[in-house]
């Protein structure tokens, strides 16, 4: 497996966010001891980092096609019917995620002027995590759908 297939932008970013989140949590933990007084922003930063990490992680799972699914119906179908079923599922999924992109975009615009409580930035940065993840997921679904339409094997794509 090549480096680019094994590691992706989504996975690397989610991993970096996890490491930063771990550091912020350590600051929170040690800030509650007599060693030093912890900054007030760590709790909100930890929440924001966790949200970003989770959403980008969802995009990585979509890249790996590792989401949970019940395949007993698809497995019972002939290969051509299974391919058509997966195309139908991905078209519906694509429409839903495209709608989520629109909702996320409107949410970012609506929260643009709201200030975070302890962080020196807009609440829109938090809500942008959903927008970024939805765009990444949309991209992965479109790529998978294109492969299926070109005649790719449904078994390869949906494993």
N, C-alpha and C positions, 0 to 999 in steps of 0.2 A: 504494500500500500504506500503510495507516494506521500510525501510530506503535506502537499496541498490538499489531498483527499482526506488525510487523517486529521489534520488541524485546520480549523477555519477561523475566519474573523470573529464569528459569533462565539465560538468556544474559547478563543484566546481572550476576548474582551470579558466574557463571563468569568473566566478564571482570574483575570487581573482584578475585576471588581470584588471577587471573593477574597482575594488576598488583602485588598484595601479594607474591606469590611472587617476582616479578622483583626487588622491593625487598629481600626477605630474601636472595635469591641474591647481590645486589650487596654486602650486608653481609658475607656469607660470603667473597666474593672479596676485598674490601678488608681483611677481617679476617685474611687470610693474607699480607698484605704488611706491611712495617715501619710503615705509617701508623698502625695501631692494632690492638689485640688484639680479635679477633672474639668475640662471646658464644658459649657452648657450645650454646645452644638453637636456633641457626639451622638446623642440619642436620635436626633432628627437625621443626622448624616447616616447613621446605621440603617434607619428605615429606608431612606432614599436609595442607598447602595443596595440593600436587599431587594427592593422593587426592581431596580435596573438589572441586577444580576438575574433575578427570576425571569423577567421578560426576555432578556437576551438569551438566557438558558432555554426558554421555550423555542426560540428561533433555532437554536442549535439542535434541539431534539427533532424539530421539523427537518432540518438539513440532513440529519442521520436517518430520517424516517423511522424514528424510534418510539412514536406515540403508541399507546395501547389501542388495540383493535381486536374485535372478535372475528376471526377469519373463517369460521366453520361454514358459513354460507358461501363465501367466495371460493373456498377450497373445494366445495362440492360442484362448482360450475366448471364447464369446459373452459379452456384457456381463452378463447375469443370472447366468451361471455364475461369472464372474470375481468378481462381488459376493459370491456365496455362499462362494467360496474365501477371499476376504479376510476375511469374517466368521468363518469357521472358524479361520483363522490367528490372528486377533485374540483369539478366545475362548481358544485354547490359550495364546497369549502372555499374556493376562490372568491365567490360572490360574497360570502359571509365575511371573510377577512377584508375584502375591499370595502365593505360597509364599515368595518371596524377602523380601517384607515381613515375614512371620512369622519367618523365620530371622534377618533383620537385627535385629528387635525383641528376640529372645531373646539375640542376641550382645551388644547394647547392655546389656541387663540383667546378663548374665554378666560383663561387663568393667567394670561401674559402679564397683567398689571398687579397680580396678587403677590405679595412678598411672603417669603418663608418666615417662620417664627424666629429661628435662630441662625439660619444660613443666609449669607448675603446674595441671594438670588431669587428669581421668580419661581412660584409654584409650577409654572409651565415646564420647567426643567424636569420635575418629577413626572408630570403627565406626558412629557415627550418620550418617556420610556415605552409607553404603550404604542405610540406612533412609530417609533423606530423598530420595535419588535414586529408590529403588524406589517410594515413595509418589507422587512427581511423575510417574514413568513410568506407573504404574498409572492415575493421573488422565488422562493423555494417551491411553492405550489405550482407556479407558472412553469418553472423548469421541469418539474416532474410531469406535469400535464403535457407539455410539449414532447417529452420523451415517449409518453404513452400514446399520444396521437400519431407520432412518427412510426409507431409499431413496436415500441419497446416492450419487453416482457413484463407483465404485471407482477410476476413472482420476484423479479429482480428489484423492482421499484418498491413494492410493498412487503418488504421483509423486516 
